[in-house]
Amino acid sequence: DGVLKNVSIMCSAAIGNTVASFSRVPYEVVKQSLQTGQYSSTSQAMSSMWKQGGMRSFFPLGGVSIQMVRDIPYAIFTLLSYEFIKENWVLKRSVDDPNNRWLRDMAAGATSGGIGSYLTNPMDVIKTRLQTSSAMYGGSITTCAAAVLEEGGPAAFMRGSVPR
């Protein structure tokens, strides 16, 4: 049954990314600090952040929740679109041309990743801001989203969507 399969995929993505999101936060916080120019090297970022706030620097207020708000939908969109592309293009074309299945699988994965990234870009904009300037927004996802909207209108939520 297609509905059961899709629900299963969505639940698996949500459960897996709930756990993964928590473990990604320190990496994402350091990465975002480097990308926004706050530090010039990973070692400088990590040592400065540790000195400034200890472990809390790596888990800013709102950092875990926004990571999950971005990662869970991303995984759901990506996995559902991959399954759709696989069933409707990869497998059907592989019957006549089995030698290039790997290439179609790769294209399906890349396309699915692009779809997931584009659709969750608004959450990524908020995540970046909360993980680099949490205090500015009181760690609040809604406060941060309102600030983004006020600064640049709806288009501001798509900043960085092309490179991502």
BELJO-V10290 format. One line per field, one symbol per residue. ss: DSSP state (2 for helix, 1 for strand, 0 for the rest). A space follows every 10 residues. Layout:
# BELJO-V10290
ss->???
This chain:
# BELJO-V10290
ss->0222222222 2222222222 2222222222 2222200000 0222222222 2222222200 0022222222 2222222222 2222222222 2222220222 2222222222 2222222220 2222222222 2202222000 2222222222 2202222200 0000
